[in-house]
Amino acid sequence: MTGYKAGNNTFHIWKLAVLFIGLAAFGLLLADVAGSYRLEAVDTFVYRAVHALQCPFLTGFFKVMTNMVHPVVLLIISMAMIHTLRQKQYLVALFANLVLAVLLDLSAKGWVMRERPPQAQQLIAETGYSFPSGHAMLAATFYGFILFLIWQTKKSRTYKAAGTVICLAMIALVALSRIYLGVHYATDVVGGFLAGIIYLIIYTSIARRYFAKGIAVHGQPDVEINPLLKSFEYAFSGIITGLKTERNMMIHYSALGLVVVFGITLKLSVTEWCICLILCALVISLELVNTAVEAVVDLVTKEQRRRAKLAKDTAAGAVLIAAITAAVIGGIIFVPKILALFALN
């Protein structure tokens, strides 16, 4: 027990050290950007180095990466985490972090009214002030918290290592995309990253203390609920259960995430958005129905009866037909636009 306390204290000291270093570094950077701007040479050097790498393929790639912190994309990733991490006690903390991270992004640009790089350097249109980079900050806060959740699981070290690499890569690529696309200086990106780290240390400490035992989720008083509201409660409970137990749901949510990322990047029309979202909703709904059919069949009979097998196969076939149809229509909409984005046509 003594060893555990010592290790725990060491961990808290390490977090405090990182927090104070981050605060000091952010303060110094903020003072420089708002004052003498001695780091101008650094911004110029980094921009020229990144600019030298520009090519049509990388431009398309970074246009996709910069949208990996779009609020809708982050919402879809949060829903997917329900299925993969199974950290029910952190469910409220996960979505609270999403809301707080987006609010932090929206409020950050008023800190320093720094103009963005010249429009001649910008490969995409952006408005608002430059410091700190909201995208870099959002990437650090969101994917950093996902990384925190991954290390709270009992998954294998290989799984955790892979998750760590993916999350860190997402943070780095989103940050780099802002410099590559010419909408931020390097100091903006570093400032956003530092602000995100400061927030993340504070928020993970709160989440570990107040959500680890489900304080915010459980222990709610029993109250009389309107029957109509109760039906919605059952419906959402079924959706969440399906997300957590149905393996194919991860594939569907990954597909939905790609649709949203590329849809935002490629600027789909309203009609194209409606078609894509309706098809995604249809596939996911049929997958939930398929899960319900399988559960009912398994509940009423454990024997391998012909009719029971037919019921399962029919439900699975409906999902397959919808998925193939969605894939074909999605290909018709997206493939020409993606080829143009990456200059492959």
N, C-alpha and C positions, 0 to 999 in steps of 0.2 A: 504493500500500500504506500509506503514511504517513497519507493522508487517511482511509482505512478505520479505522485504529487510533484516530485522533483521534475519529472519529464513534462508534466502539465505546466508547471511554473516556467520552465525553459521555453515552452511553446508560446506562452503568453508574453514573456519578455521579448521573444523574437518578433511577435506581432506588433508589440508596442514600438520596437525599434524601427521596423519597416514603416509603421504609421508616421512616426515623427520624422524619419528621413524623407518620406513622401511629401509630408506637409512642408518641410523646409525646402525641398527641391521645387515643389509647385509654387511656393511663395517667391523664391528667387526668380523663377522663370516668369511668373506673373509681373514682378517688378521690372524685369528687363524688357519684356514685350511692351508694357505700358510706359516705359521710360526711355532709357538710353538705347535700347535695342542693340546691344553688343553682339548678339547672336545672328545678326543679319548675314554675316559671311557663311555661317553654318547652313542657314536656310538656302542660300544661293547655291552652295556646293552640293547639298543633297538634291535640290531640284534638278540641277544640271546632270548629276549622276543618274537619276531616275529617268530624266527626259531622254538620255542617250539610249535607253532600253526600249523606247516606244516603237511599237509595230502594231499592225491591225489586230493580230491575234491577242496580244496582251491588252490592248485597249478594250476589246470585247470581254476578255476574262475579268479585268478589274471593274468593268461596268456591272458585271454580275456580282462580284465580291462586295462591292460597295453597298449593294442592296441586301446583304446578309444580316443587316441590323434594322431593316425596315420593320416597323411594329407588327405588321401582319405576319411576316416571316418568323419573328420571335414568338408570336402567339402560337403558331403551328409547331415550332420546335418545343415550346413549353408543353403542349399537349402530347407530343411524342414522348417527352421525358416521363410522363405518367406511365407509359407502357414499358419503357426500357429500364428505368431506375427503380421503380416500385417503392419509392421513398414516400409513403403516404403521409408520414408525419411532417414532411417538408412541403406538402402540396400547397398550403396557404402561403408559405414563405416564397415558393417558386413564382407564383403569380403576383404576389406583392412586390417581389423584386422586379418583375417585368414592368409593372405600373410605375414604380419609383424610378427605374432606369430611364423610361421614356420621359417622365416628368423632369428628371435631372437634365436630360438632353435638351428638352424644350426651354428650360430656364437658363442653361449655361451660357448662351450667346450674349446675354446682357451683362456678363461680368466685365468684359473688356470689349469696347466697340472698335475692334480691329478689322480693317477692311480685308477682304479676300485678295488672293493674288490677282494680277491683271487678267481681264477676260480673254486676252490673246493666249494665255497659258491654259485656260480651262477647256477640258474636253467634254464636260457636261455642264448644264446650266444649274447654278446654285444661287440662293439668295441668303441674306442675313450676314451676320458678322462671322469672323474667322476663328477667334480664340475663345475657348479651347475647341478642339475638334469634337463635335458631338458624336460622330460616328465612332471615333477611337474610344471615347468614354463609354458609349453604349456597348461596344464590343467587349471592353474590359469588364464592365459590370455584369453583363448578361452571361457571356461565355465563361467568365471567371466564376460566377455562381454555379453554373452547370458543372464546372470542374470541381468545385467544392462538394456538390452533391454526389458526383461520381466517387469521390474518395470517402463518402459516408456509407457506401454500399459494401456488401460482402462479396463483391465480384473478385475475380482473379486479378493478380498483378498485371497480367498481360492485358486484360480488359481495361484496367485503370491506366496503364501506360498508353494504350491506344487512344483512350478518351482524352488523356492529357495532351498528347501530340495534336489531336484534332482541334481541341479547344484553343490551344496556344497558336496553332496555325491560323485559325479563324481570326483571332485577335490581331495577329501580325499582318495578315493579308488585307483585312478591312482597313487597318491603319495605313498600310502602304498604298492601298487603292486611292486614298484621299490625296496623297502627294502625287502619285502617277497621273491622276486625272486633273491635276492642277488647281484644285479647289481649296487646298490648305497648304500652309507652310509646315516644315518639319517640326518647328516649335509648337505649332497648334496641335499636332498629333501627339507629341510628347506630353503637352499639357493635358490633353484629354485622357491619355493613358494614366497619368499620375492622379488626376481627379477620380478616375474610375477605380484605381487601386485603393485610394483613401476610403472611398465609399464602400468598396468591397470588404475591406478589413472590418469596418464598423458593422456592416450589415450581417456578415457571416457570424460575427460574435453574438449579435442579437438573435439570429436564426438558431444558432447552436444552443443558446440558453433557453429560449422561449418556445421553440418549435420541436426540439429533439424528442420531447416526451408528449407531443401532441396537445400542448396546453391550449393552443388556439383552435384546435380542431375538435377536441372532445370536451366532455363535461358541460355540454350545453343543456339548459333546462328544457324539460318536456313542456311543450305548449300545444294548444289545439291548433291544428293547421287546416285551412280551408280545403275541402275535397279537391277543388280544381288545382290548387297549388300542390296538393299531395300527389296528384297525377303527374305534374311536371317533375316533382322530386323523384318519383319512380322512374320516369323516362330518363332523366339525367343520370340517375344512379345506374341504369342499364347501359347507357352510353359509356360512362366511366369504367364500368366493369368490363365491357367489351374491349375498351382500349387497353386495359391492363392484362386481359387473359387471351385475347385473340392474336396469334402470332402474325397473321397476314395484315393486321391493322397497321403495323409498323411500315410495311411496304406501301400501303395506301397513303399514309401520312407523309412518307418520304416523297411520293409522287405529287401529293398536294403541295408540299413545300417547294418542289422544283417548279410546279406550275406558277405559284405565286412569285417566286424569285424571278423567273424568266418573264412572266407577265408584266411585272413592274419594270424590269429592265427594257423590255421590247415595246412597252407602252401599247398594250392591247387596247382595242376599241371596246366600248361598252358591250356591244353584241358578242364579241369574242370572249370577254370576261364572263358574261352570263352563260355562254355555252360551256366553257371550261368548268366553272364552279358548279353548274347543274350536273354535269357528268361526274365530277368528283363526289358530289353529295349522293348521287345515285349509286355509285360503286360502294361507298362507305355504308350507306343505308342497307344495301343488299348484303354486305358482309355481316352487318349486325343481325339481319334477319336469318342469315345462314347459321350464325352462332346460336341464335335462339332455337332454330329447328333442330340442330345437333343436340343441344342441351335437353330439349323436350323428348326427343327420340331416345336418348341415353337414359333419361329418367323413367320412361314408361316401360322400356324393355332392354334387357341386357343381352338378349339373344340376337344372332345375326339373321334376322328375318328379311325376306326379300323386300317387303314393303318399307321396312325401316331403312334399308340401304337405298331404296329408290327415293325416299324423302330427302335423305342427306345429299345424294348425288344431284337431285333436281335443284336443290337450293344452291349447291356449289356451282352447278352449271349456269344458273342465273347470274351469279357473281362473275363467272368467267366471261360470259357474253357481254355483260356491261363493261368489264375491264378492257376487253379487246376493242369494243366500239369506242370507248373513251380514248384508248391509245391511238387508234386510227385517226379519229377526228382531231385529237391533240397534235398528231404528227402533221396533218394537213395545215393546221394553224401555225405551229411553232417552227417546223423544220426550215421553211424558206426564210423566216425572220432570223433564226439562229445562224444559218449559213451567211446571211448578210451581216449579222453582228460581228462574226469572227472573220469576215472577208474571205469566206471559203467558196463562194459561188463565182 
